[in-house]
């Protein structure tokens, strides 16, 4: 079977509080990768496969350094604590495609 291109989102977005120290990516069967950033600054790799296969394996290892002393303090936005909630207008624009 031939695989269509796959979008891989396997790296966290770096910022002031999070840095990627190293990363490895192993894909079987071998793929050609083309990387870019999406409209929100996330790293996206497009994997294109040239050979037919019966199996796909993607192994990703990322070592990060977290500089925030309390990284989970902002896990849930204030507007989302109660349910049901409504997204802020700026988020609705980004989520419209979904």
C-alpha positions, 0 to 999 in steps of 0.5 A: 500500500502507498502512504499519503503524506503525513503531517507530523506535529511532534515538537513542542513550541519553544518559548521563554520557558521551554527549550528543546535540548535535543530531538531525534525522529525515526520513520519507517519506511524511510520518508522525505521530510519538509518542515515549516511553521503553521500560523500559530508558530508550531513546528510541522513536518510533512513526511512523504513516502516513496515506497509501498509498505504494510507498516508505518512506525514513527519514533520521536524523542524530544528532551526539553528544559522547562524553566518555569517553576510551576508549569501547570499553573495555567493549564486551564484558562479562567474562561474554561473553568466552568462548563459550558464555556465560550471561547474568546473572540480571538480563539474563535478565529483560530478554531473556525477551521476546526 
